[in-house]
Amino acid sequence: MIKRFLSFAVIALAFAAITPSAQAIGFYVDIPANYKFTDCNKDCSYTPTGVRGAFIFPINLGIGAETWKVDFEGGDSVDFGMFDLSYVLPIPVVNITLGAGVGFVTLNTSEVQPDASINDNSYSDSASQYSVSLGYTIFGPLDIHLGYEKVNAELDYTVETGFGSYPVTIDFSGNLIYIGVMFIF
């Protein structure tokens, strides 16, 4: 996961170095609109809450973060948080942004586990994502866009019982659709 992120970072920096750019400094802000879990047999679409965004440097490279949450019935939730690297392709009028990120996934549950080492009934593990967005310049510095993010997130932990311990893996991977705005100065 980290190797993929670093590979993307090297490719984005190399691409930024050889591509002519008319971009200036800017930023974008996105709101998650829909998240669908990939490992699910029924209706698994949720409306997450949160935000994602990045600061764009003059070489079209963006550095940002995202934090968003999916709430389930019964009070349980899954939190996602990632640090992102993105690249805005230097195409006039239409803005295509490619991105990748690494971070964490956390399950917050009201279910009491027998493992005394678990603190506050929350379980965390690493996560990663790849994203692409397509935007259209409305006027001057303002762009509106629609994006897609493929999230890879598996949560591994061990549950201790009176009969021994056993590993548990929960797959929270899925597809995130988001909408947002970008300002280029």
TORPA-4810 file (N, C-alpha, C, O; in nm, 3 decimals):
<nodes>
NODE_1_0.082_-0.117_0.000_0.000_0.000_0.000_0.088_0.125_0.000_0.067_0.216_-0.081_M
NODE_2_0.185_0.131_0.089_0.277_0.246_0.095_0.361_0.250_-0.033_0.387_0.359_-0.085_I
NODE_3_0.403_0.134_-0.084_0.482_0.130_-0.207_0.402_0.187_-0.324_0.456_0.259_-0.407_K
NODE_4_0.273_0.154_-0.332_0.189_0.207_-0.439_0.179_0.358_-0.430_0.188_0.428_-0.531_R
NODE_5_0.160_0.409_-0.308_0.149_0.553_-0.288_0.279_0.622_-0.329_0.276_0.723_-0.399_F
NODE_6_0.393_0.568_-0.286_0.521_0.627_-0.321_0.546_0.619_-0.472_0.601_0.713_-0.530_L
NODE_7_0.507_0.509_-0.535_0.520_0.497_-0.681_0.439_0.604_-0.751_0.487_0.668_-0.846_S
NODE_8_0.316_0.625_-0.704_0.232_0.729_-0.763_0.296_0.866_-0.743_0.295_0.949_-0.834_F
NODE_9_0.351_0.890_-0.625_0.414_1.019_-0.596_0.531_1.046_-0.690_0.544_1.157_-0.742_A
NODE_10_0.614_0.946_-0.713_0.730_0.962_-0.802_0.682_0.989_-0.945_0.736_1.076_-1.013_V
NODE_11_0.582_0.914_-0.991_0.530_0.934_-1.126_0.467_1.073_-1.140_0.489_1.140_-1.241_I
NODE_12_0.391_1.116_-1.041_0.327_1.248_-1.046_0.432_1.359_-1.049_0.418_1.455_-1.124_A
NODE_13_0.536_1.347_-0.968_0.641_1.449_-0.967_0.716_1.451_-1.101_0.747_1.559_-1.152_L
NODE_14_0.745_1.334_-1.157_0.813_1.327_-1.286_0.725_1.388_-1.396_0.774_1.463_-1.481_A
NODE_15_0.596_1.356_-1.393_0.503_1.410_-1.492_0.492_1.561_-1.478_0.486_1.633_-1.578_F
NODE_16_0.490_1.609_-1.354_0.481_1.753_-1.330_0.606_1.826_-1.378_0.598_1.940_-1.425_A
NODE_17_0.720_1.760_-1.368_0.845_1.823_-1.408_0.857_1.838_-1.559_0.920_1.933_-1.606_A
NODE_18_0.798_1.747_-1.637_0.813_1.752_-1.783_0.693_1.813_-1.855_0.699_1.838_-1.975_I
NODE_19_0.584_1.838_-1.783_0.462_1.890_-1.845_0.455_2.041_-1.830_0.469_2.093_-1.719_T
NODE_20_0.433_2.113_-1.941_0.416_2.258_-1.926_0.287_2.288_-1.851_0.187_2.217_-1.865_P
NODE_21_0.289_2.392_-1.773_0.174_2.422_-1.689_0.136_2.568_-1.695_0.222_2.656_-1.696_S
NODE_22_0.006_2.592_-1.699_-0.044_2.728_-1.691_-0.115_2.751_-1.559_-0.175_2.857_-1.538_A
NODE_23_-0.108_2.655_-1.471_-0.176_2.664_-1.342_-0.104_2.762_-1.250_0.014_2.792_-1.265_Q
NODE_24_-0.180_2.808_-1.157_-0.125_2.890_-1.050_-0.159_2.822_-0.919_-0.197_2.705_-0.918_A
NODE_25_-0.145_2.891_-0.811_-0.178_2.835_-0.681_-0.329_2.823_-0.668_-0.403_2.908_-0.718_I
NODE_26_-0.374_2.718_-0.602_-0.517_2.699_-0.585_-0.549_2.598_-0.477_-0.460_2.551_-0.406_G
NODE_27_-0.676_2.564_-0.466_-0.718_2.461_-0.371_-0.852_2.404_-0.417_-0.925_2.466_-0.494_F
NODE_28_-0.882_2.285_-0.367_-1.013_2.229_-0.393_-1.072_2.172_-0.264_-0.999_2.131_-0.174_Y
NODE_29_-1.205_2.170_-0.259_-1.279_2.118_-0.145_-1.389_2.028_-0.200_-1.462_2.066_-0.291_V
NODE_30_-1.399_1.906_-0.145_-1.497_1.809_-0.191_-1.583_1.762_-0.075_-1.539_1.757_0.040_D
NODE_31_-1.707_1.727_-0.107_-1.801_1.670_-0.010_-1.836_1.529_-0.056_-1.882_1.512_-0.169_I
NODE_32_-1.816_1.428_0.028_-1.856_1.292_-0.009_-2.008_1.284_-0.027_-2.083_1.334_0.057_P
NODE_33_-2.052_1.222_-0.137_-2.195_1.214_-0.166_-2.250_1.073_-0.147_-2.365_1.057_-0.104_A
NODE_34_-2.170_0.970_-0.179_-2.219_0.833_-0.169_-2.102_0.738_-0.150_-1.998_0.752_-0.214_N
NODE_35_-2.119_0.641_-0.061_-2.018_0.537_-0.041_-2.087_0.402_-0.049_-2.187_0.378_0.019_Y
NODE_36_-2.032_0.314_-0.133_-2.089_0.180_-0.147_-1.980_0.078_-0.116_-1.874_0.078_-0.179_K
NODE_37_-2.008_-0.008_-0.019_-1.913_-0.113_0.018_-1.909_-0.219_-0.092_-2.014_-0.258_-0.143_F
NODE_38_-1.789_-0.266_-0.128_-1.776_-0.364_-0.235_-1.807_-0.506_-0.187_-1.853_-0.588_-0.265_T
NODE_39_-1.782_-0.535_-0.061_-1.802_-0.669_-0.008_-1.938_-0.676_0.064_-1.944_-0.686_0.186_D
NODE_40_-2.046_-0.669_-0.015_-2.178_-0.663_0.044_-2.279_-0.728_-0.050_-2.268_-0.714_-0.171_C
NODE_41_-2.376_-0.798_0.005_-2.474_-0.869_-0.076_-2.609_-0.800_-0.083_-2.697_-0.845_-0.156_N
NODE_42_-2.628_-0.692_-0.009_-2.755_-0.620_-0.011_-2.730_-0.473_-0.041_-2.621_-0.438_-0.087_K
NODE_43_-2.827_-0.387_-0.014_-2.809_-0.244_-0.038_-2.705_-0.189_0.059_-2.732_-0.177_0.179_D
NODE_44_-2.590_-0.156_0.008_-2.479_-0.111_0.093_-2.434_0.029_0.058_-2.316_0.062_0.074_C
NODE_45_-2.525_0.113_0.010_-2.493_0.252_-0.021_-2.526_0.339_0.100_-2.633_0.326_0.160_S
NODE_46_-2.434_0.426_0.133_-2.452_0.516_0.247_-2.414_0.656_0.205_-2.335_0.676_0.112_Y
NODE_47_-2.470_0.754_0.274_-2.432_0.893_0.253_-2.336_0.931_0.365_-2.378_0.951_0.479_T
NODE_48_-2.208_0.941_0.333_-2.110_0.975_0.437_-2.112_1.124_0.470_-2.165_1.206_0.395_P
NODE_49_-2.054_1.156_0.585_-2.036_1.295_0.623_-1.886_1.321_0.632_-1.810_1.233_0.673_T
NODE_50_-1.845_1.439_0.595_-1.703_1.471_0.603_-1.661_1.566_0.493_-1.745_1.630_0.430_G
NODE_51_-1.530_1.574_0.471_-1.475_1.665_0.371_-1.340_1.612_0.325_-1.272_1.539_0.396_V
NODE_52_-1.304_1.650_0.204_-1.170_1.623_0.152_-1.125_1.747_0.078_-1.207_1.820_0.022_R
NODE_53_-0.996_1.773_0.079_-0.947_1.893_0.014_-0.797_1.891_-0.002_-0.728_1.808_0.058_G
NODE_54_-0.747_1.984_-0.082_-0.602_1.991_-0.105_-0.562_2.132_-0.148_-0.642_2.208_-0.202_A
NODE_55_-0.439_2.162_-0.122_-0.375_2.284_-0.169_-0.298_2.249_-0.295_-0.223_2.150_-0.295_F
NODE_56_-0.313_2.326_-0.402_-0.248_2.297_-0.530_-0.131_2.393_-0.550_-0.147_2.514_-0.543_I
NODE_57_-0.015_2.336_-0.574_0.106_2.413_-0.598_0.117_2.448_-0.746_0.049_2.386_-0.829_F
NODE_58_0.202_2.546_-0.783_0.212_2.589_-0.923_0.252_2.478_-1.021_0.234_2.496_-1.141_P
NODE_59_0.304_2.367_-0.975_0.340_2.257_-1.067_0.225_2.158_-1.084_0.246_2.045_-1.127_I
NODE_60_0.102_2.202_-1.048_-0.020_2.122_-1.060_-0.027_2.007_-0.961_-0.114_1.921_-0.973_N
NODE_61_0.060_2.003_-0.865_0.063_1.897_-0.766_-0.014_1.944_-0.642_0.010_2.053_-0.591_L
NODE_62_-0.106_1.860_-0.596_-0.185_1.894_-0.478_-0.151_1.805_-0.360_-0.129_1.685_-0.376_G
NODE_63_-0.147_1.864_-0.244_-0.125_1.790_-0.120_-0.241_1.822_-0.028_-0.271_1.939_-0.002_I
NODE_64_-0.307_1.717_0.021_-0.425_1.741_0.101_-0.457_1.628_0.197_-0.376_1.539_0.222_G
NODE_65_-0.578_1.635_0.248_-0.624_1.536_0.345_-0.774_1.518_0.329_-0.843_1.601_0.270_A
NODE_66_-0.822_1.409_0.383_-0.965_1.384_0.384_-1.003_1.312_0.512_-0.927_1.232_0.566_E
NODE_67_-1.120_1.342_0.559_-1.176_1.274_0.675_-1.327_1.268_0.655_-1.393_1.370_0.635_T
NODE_68_-1.379_1.147_0.661_-1.522_1.127_0.644_-1.566_1.003_0.718_-1.484_0.921_0.759_W
NODE_69_-1.697_0.991_0.735_-1.751_0.891_0.825_-1.878_0.831_0.767_-1.960_0.901_0.707_K
NODE_70_-1.895_0.700_0.785_-2.017_0.630_0.746_-2.084_0.583_0.876_-2.024_0.509_0.954_V
NODE_71_-2.209_0.626_0.897_-2.285_0.586_1.017_-2.377_0.470_0.983_-2.440_0.468_0.877_D
NODE_72_-2.384_0.372_1.075_-2.474_0.257_1.060_-2.587_0.269_1.160_-2.581_0.347_1.255_F
NODE_73_-2.692_0.190_1.137_-2.800_0.182_1.235_-2.745_0.124_1.365_-2.658_0.037_1.362_E
NODE_74_-2.794_0.170_1.476_-2.749_0.119_1.604_-2.635_0.197_1.665_-2.588_0.164_1.774_G
NODE_75_-2.589_0.301_1.597_-2.485_0.385_1.655_-2.342_0.353_1.615_-2.252_0.429_1.648_G
NODE_76_-2.317_0.242_1.545_-2.182_0.210_1.501_-2.145_0.298_1.382_-2.232_0.346_1.309_D
NODE_77_-2.015_0.319_1.362_-1.968_0.400_1.250_-1.829_0.355_1.206_-1.757_0.289_1.280_S
NODE_78_-1.795_0.394_1.085_-1.661_0.371_1.031_-1.605_0.506_0.990_-1.668_0.578_0.912_V
NODE_79_-1.487_0.540_1.041_-1.420_0.666_1.008_-1.305_0.637_0.913_-1.231_0.540_0.930_D
NODE_80_-1.289_0.723_0.813_-1.178_0.716_0.719_-1.101_0.847_0.729_-1.160_0.954_0.736_F
NODE_81_-0.970_0.838_0.730_-0.885_0.957_0.729_-0.761_0.928_0.646_-0.696_0.825_0.667_G
NODE_82_-0.728_1.016_0.552_-0.614_0.991_0.464_-0.542_1.119_0.428_-0.601_1.228_0.426_M
NODE_83_-0.415_1.105_0.401_-0.335_1.212_0.344_-0.324_1.182_0.196_-0.293_1.070_0.156_F
NODE_84_-0.348_1.284_0.112_-0.360_1.264_-0.032_-0.254_1.342_-0.109_-0.205_1.446_-0.067_D
NODE_85_-0.222_1.287_-0.224_-0.136_1.350_-0.323_-0.215_1.348_-0.453_-0.264_1.243_-0.494_L
NODE_86_-0.227_1.463_-0.520_-0.305_1.468_-0.644_-0.229_1.546_-0.751_-0.138_1.623_-0.721_S
NODE_87_-0.270_1.524_-0.874_-0.210_1.594_-0.986_-0.321_1.641_-1.079_-0.403_1.561_-1.123_Y
NODE_88_-0.324_1.770_-1.109_-0.422_1.829_-1.200_-0.359_1.831_-1.339_-0.261_1.901_-1.362_V
NODE_89_-0.417_1.754_-1.431_-0.364_1.751_-1.567_-0.381_1.888_-1.631_-0.487_1.949_-1.619_L
NODE_90_-0.278_1.939_-1.700_-0.284_2.075_-1.757_-0.363_2.080_-1.888_-0.307_2.095_-1.996_P
NODE_91_-0.495_2.067_-1.875_-0.585_2.071_-1.991_-0.676_2.193_-1.971_-0.736_2.206_-1.865_I
NODE_92_-0.688_2.281_-2.071_-0.774_2.398_-2.053_-0.923_2.360_-2.047_-0.964_2.262_-2.108_P
NODE_93_-1.001_2.437_-1.976_-1.146_2.429_-1.960_-1.188_2.306_-1.879_-1.264_2.320_-1.783_V
NODE_94_-1.142_2.187_-1.914_-1.178_2.065_-1.842_-1.061_2.029_-1.749_-0.947_2.020_-1.793_V
NODE_95_-1.091_2.009_-1.623_-0.987_1.973_-1.527_-1.000_1.826_-1.488_-1.103_1.784_-1.434_N
NODE_96_-0.898_1.750_-1.515_-0.892_1.610_-1.474_-0.787_1.601_-1.365_-0.672_1.641_-1.384_I
NODE_97_-0.826_1.549_-1.251_-0.737_1.537_-1.137_-0.722_1.390_-1.100_-0.822_1.320_-1.081_T
NODE_98_-0.599_1.343_-1.090_-0.568_1.207_-1.048_-0.509_1.213_-0.908_-0.435_1.306_-0.876_L
NODE_99_-0.542_1.115_-0.824_-0.491_1.120_-0.688_-0.474_0.984_-0.625_-0.524_0.883_-0.674_G
NODE_100_-0.402_0.983_-0.515_-0.382_0.863_-0.433_-0.359_0.909_-0.290_-0.318_1.022_-0.264_A
NODE_101_-0.388_0.819_-0.196_-0.370_0.856_-0.057_-0.355_0.735_0.033_-0.394_0.624_-0.003_G
NODE_102_-0.298_0.758_0.149_-0.285_0.654_0.251_-0.331_0.712_0.384_-0.322_0.832_0.408_V
NODE_103_-0.382_0.623_0.470_-0.431_0.670_0.598_-0.482_0.556_0.683_-0.416_0.453_0.695_G
NODE_104_-0.600_0.575_0.742_-0.652_0.478_0.837_-0.802_0.458_0.819_-0.871_0.543_0.762_F
NODE_105_-0.850_0.347_0.868_-0.992_0.319_0.881_-1.013_0.279_1.027_-0.935_0.202_1.082_V
NODE_106_-1.119_0.330_1.090_-1.148_0.301_1.230_-1.294_0.260_1.243_-1.384_0.330_1.197_T
NODE_107_-1.316_0.146_1.307_-1.451_0.101_1.339_-1.482_0.142_1.481_-1.409_0.107_1.574_L
NODE_108_-1.589_0.218_1.498_-1.637_0.257_1.631_-1.765_0.179_1.657_-1.864_0.195_1.585_N
NODE_109_-1.763_0.094_1.758_-1.877_0.007_1.782_-1.923_0.015_1.927_-1.843_0.037_2.018_T
NODE_110_-2.052_-0.003_1.946_-2.107_-0.007_2.081_-2.103_-0.147_2.138_-2.132_-0.168_2.255_S
NODE_111_-2.067_-0.244_2.053_-2.060_-0.384_2.097_-1.940_-0.403_2.189_-1.828_-0.365_2.155_E
NODE_112_-1.963_-0.461_2.303_-1.855_-0.484_2.400_-1.782_-0.612_2.363_-1.842_-0.719_2.350_V
NODE_113_-1.652_-0.601_2.345_-1.569_-0.716_2.311_-1.503_-0.771_2.437_-1.472_-0.695_2.529_Q
NODE_114_-1.481_-0.900_2.441_-1.419_-0.959_2.560_-1.270_-0.927_2.574_-1.211_-0.956_2.677_P
NODE_115_-1.209_-0.868_2.473_-1.065_-0.838_2.478_-1.043_-0.711_2.560_-1.086_-0.602_2.519_D
NODE_116_-0.979_-0.723_2.674_-0.958_-0.609_2.764_-0.858_-0.509_2.707_-0.853_-0.395_2.753_A
NODE_117_-0.779_-0.550_2.606_-0.679_-0.457_2.550_-0.742_-0.359_2.452_-0.677_-0.261_2.415_S
NODE_118_-0.865_-0.381_2.410_-0.931_-0.288_2.319_-0.977_-0.167_2.400_-1.045_-0.181_2.502_I
NODE_119_-0.940_-0.050_2.353_-0.972_0.073_2.425_-1.091_0.142_2.358_-1.087_0.166_2.237_N
NODE_120_-1.193_0.174_2.432_-1.309_0.251_2.386_-1.384_0.186_2.270_-1.451_0.255_2.193_D
NODE_121_-1.374_0.055_2.256_-1.445_-0.018_2.150_-1.422_0.040_2.011_-1.515_0.047_1.931_N
NODE_122_-1.300_0.080_1.981_-1.266_0.125_1.846_-1.147_0.044_1.797_-1.055_0.013_1.873_S
NODE_123_-1.150_0.011_1.669_-1.047_-0.071_1.607_-0.996_0.005_1.485_-1.076_0.054_1.406_Y
NODE_124_-0.864_0.015_1.469_-0.806_0.089_1.356_-0.710_0.003_1.277_-0.647_-0.089_1.330_S
NODE_125_-0.699_0.035_1.149_-0.604_-0.031_1.061_-0.574_0.066_0.946_-0.634_0.173_0.938_D
NODE_126_-0.483_0.029_0.858_-0.444_0.117_0.748_-0.543_0.109_0.633_-0.616_0.011_0.618_S
NODE_127_-0.544_0.213_0.551_-0.630_0.221_0.433_-0.556_0.298_0.324_-0.460_0.370_0.351_A
NODE_128_-0.601_0.281_0.201_-0.545_0.356_0.089_-0.656_0.388_-0.010_-0.765_0.331_-0.002_S
NODE_129_-0.628_0.478_-0.102_-0.727_0.514_-0.203_-0.660_0.564_-0.331_-0.548_0.613_-0.330_Q
NODE_130_-0.734_0.548_-0.440_-0.698_0.605_-0.570_-0.820_0.683_-0.616_-0.933_0.638_-0.598_Y
NODE_131_-0.798_0.799_-0.676_-0.913_0.881_-0.715_-0.891_0.948_-0.849_-0.779_0.964_-0.897_S
NODE_132_-1.004_0.986_-0.909_-1.003_1.064_-1.033_-1.126_1.155_-1.028_-1.233_1.114_-0.984_V
NODE_133_-1.110_1.278_-1.074_-1.224_1.369_-1.082_-1.221_1.441_-1.215_-1.116_1.464_-1.274_S
NODE_134_-1.340_1.477_-1.260_-1.357_1.549_-1.385_-1.431_1.678_-1.353_-1.542_1.676_-1.302_L
NODE_135_-1.367_1.790_-1.385_-1.425_1.920_-1.354_-1.439_2.006_-1.476_-1.374_1.985_-1.578_G
NODE_136_-1.527_2.103_-1.464_-1.552_2.197_-1.573_-1.539_2.339_-1.519_-1.599_2.372_-1.416_Y
NODE_137_-1.461_2.422_-1.587_-1.443_2.560_-1.546_-1.568_2.640_-1.579_-1.606_2.654_-1.696_T
NODE_138_-1.632_2.692_-1.475_-1.754_2.771_-1.495_-1.718_2.911_-1.542_-1.767_2.956_-1.646_I
NODE_139_-1.633_2.978_-1.466_-1.583_3.109_-1.505_-1.455_3.134_-1.429_-1.440_3.094_-1.314_F
NODE_140_-1.362_3.202_-1.495_-1.237_3.240_-1.431_-1.174_3.132_-1.346_-1.134_3.028_-1.397_G
NODE_141_-1.165_3.157_-1.215_-1.094_3.063_-1.129_-1.179_2.949_-1.073_-1.127_2.864_-1.001_P
NODE_142_-1.310_2.945_-1.103_-1.400_2.849_-1.039_-1.426_2.727_-1.127_-1.457_2.740_-1.246_L
NODE_143_-1.414_2.610_-1.067_-1.437_2.483_-1.134_-1.529_2.400_-1.045_-1.513_2.399_-0.923_D
NODE_144_-1.625_2.331_-1.104_-1.703_2.233_-1.029_-1.668_2.095_-1.084_-1.644_2.080_-1.204_I
NODE_145_-1.665_1.996_-0.997_-1.624_1.865_-1.044_-1.697_1.752_-0.971_-1.753_1.769_-0.863_H
NODE_146_-1.693_1.637_-1.035_-1.748_1.512_-0.983_-1.633_1.414_-0.979_-1.556_1.404_-1.075_L
NODE_147_-1.619_1.342_-0.868_-1.506_1.253_-0.854_-1.543_1.113_-0.807_-1.651_1.090_-0.753_G
NODE_148_-1.450_1.022_-0.829_-1.465_0.882_-0.790_-1.338_0.843_-0.714_-1.227_0.876_-0.755_Y
NODE_149_-1.357_0.773_-0.604_-1.244_0.727_-0.523_-1.262_0.579_-0.491_-1.366_0.539_-0.439_E
NODE_150_-1.162_0.499_-0.522_-1.162_0.356_-0.488_-1.085_0.341_-0.358_-0.965_0.369_-0.353_K
NODE_151_-1.154_0.297_-0.253_-1.094_0.285_-0.121_-1.062_0.139_-0.092_-1.145_0.050_-0.113_V
NODE_152_-0.942_0.114_-0.043_-0.899_-0.019_0.002_-0.879_-0.011_0.152_-0.790_0.059_0.200_N
NODE_153_-0.964_-0.084_0.227_-0.955_-0.076_0.373_-1.003_-0.207_0.435_-1.122_-0.239_0.430_A
NODE_154_-0.911_-0.280_0.493_-0.946_-0.400_0.569_-0.902_-0.380_0.713_-0.793_-0.329_0.740_E
NODE_155_-0.987_-0.421_0.803_-0.961_-0.406_0.945_-0.934_-0.544_1.004_-1.022_-0.630_1.001_L
NODE_156_-0.814_-0.565_1.057_-0.776_-0.692_1.119_-0.756_-0.672_1.268_-0.686_-0.579_1.309_D
NODE_157_-0.818_-0.757_1.349_-0.794_-0.754_1.492_-0.819_-0.893_1.548_-0.873_-0.980_1.480_Y
NODE_158_-0.779_-0.914_1.672_-0.793_-1.044_1.738_-0.893_-1.031_1.852_-0.885_-0.939_1.934_T
NODE_159_-0.985_-1.124_1.857_-1.084_-1.128_1.965_-1.045_-1.239_2.062_-1.023_-1.354_2.022_V
NODE_160_-1.038_-1.203_2.189_-1.006_-1.299_2.295_-1.135_-1.349_2.357_-1.222_-1.269_2.393_E
NODE_161_-1.149_-1.480_2.370_-1.266_-1.539_2.436_-1.218_-1.634_2.544_-1.098_-1.656_2.561_T
NODE_162_-1.311_-1.690_2.617_-1.277_-1.789_2.719_-1.222_-1.917_2.660_-1.162_-1.999_2.730_G
NODE_163_-1.243_-1.936_2.529_-1.198_-2.057_2.460_-1.073_-2.032_2.376_-1.031_-2.120_2.302_F
NODE_164_-1.013_-1.915_2.387_-0.894_-1.882_2.309_-0.917_-1.755_2.229_-1.014_-1.683_2.251_G
NODE_165_-0.827_-1.728_2.137_-0.838_-1.608_2.055_-0.856_-1.648_1.909_-0.815_-1.756_1.866_S
NODE_166_-0.918_-1.558_1.833_-0.933_-1.583_1.690_-0.925_-1.451_1.615_-0.970_-1.347_1.664_Y
NODE_167_-0.867_-1.455_1.493_-0.854_-1.332_1.414_-0.986_-1.298_1.344_-1.062_-1.386_1.304_P
NODE_168_-1.010_-1.169_1.330_-1.129_-1.119_1.261_-1.082_-1.020_1.155_-1.000_-0.932_1.183_V
NODE_169_-1.133_-1.033_1.033_-1.105_-0.939_0.926_-1.237_-0.885_0.873_-1.325_-0.962_0.836_T
NODE_170_-1.250_-0.753_0.870_-1.368_-0.688_0.815_-1.322_-0.603_0.697_-1.230_-0.522_0.709_I
NODE_171_-1.387_-0.621_0.583_-1.351_-0.546_0.463_-1.441_-0.424_0.450_-1.562_-0.437_0.427_D
NODE_172_-1.383_-0.306_0.465_-1.457_-0.181_0.450_-1.425_-0.112_0.317_-1.455_0.006_0.299_F
NODE_173_-1.364_-0.186_0.224_-1.332_-0.131_0.093_-1.460_-0.092_0.020_-1.566_-0.150_0.043_S
NODE_174_-1.448_0.007_-0.067_-1.566_0.049_-0.140_-1.536_0.158_-0.240_-1.421_0.187_-0.271_G
NODE_175_-1.643_0.219_-0.288_-1.636_0.322_-0.390_-1.704_0.449_-0.339_-1.819_0.446_-0.297_N
NODE_176_-1.630_0.559_-0.342_-1.680_0.687_-0.295_-1.703_0.779_-0.414_-1.617_0.793_-0.501_L
NODE_177_-1.820_0.841_-0.419_-1.850_0.944_-0.518_-1.854_1.077_-0.442_-1.915_1.086_-0.335_I
NODE_178_-1.789_1.180_-0.496_-1.787_1.309_-0.429_-1.807_1.421_-0.531_-1.782_1.404_-0.650_Y
NODE_179_-1.852_1.536_-0.481_-1.867_1.655_-0.562_-1.788_1.766_-0.496_-1.768_1.765_-0.374_I
NODE_180_-1.743_1.861_-0.575_-1.663_1.968_-0.515_-1.639_2.086_-0.605_-1.688_2.093_-0.718_G
NODE_181_-1.563_2.179_-0.553_-1.523_2.298_-0.625_-1.372_2.316_-0.616_-1.309_2.274_-0.519_V
NODE_182_-1.316_2.378_-0.720_-1.173_2.408_-0.721_-1.157_2.555_-0.759_-1.223_2.605_-0.850_M
NODE_183_-1.069_2.622_-0.688_-1.036_2.761_-0.715_-0.889_2.767_-0.755_-0.803_2.719_-0.682_F
NODE_184_-0.861_2.826_-0.870_-0.724_2.844_-0.918_-0.699_2.995_-0.927_-0.772_3.067_-0.994_I
NODE_185_-0.595_3.041_-0.857_-0.564_3.184_-0.855_-0.454_3.217_-0.953_-0.414_3.332_-0.964_F
</nodes>
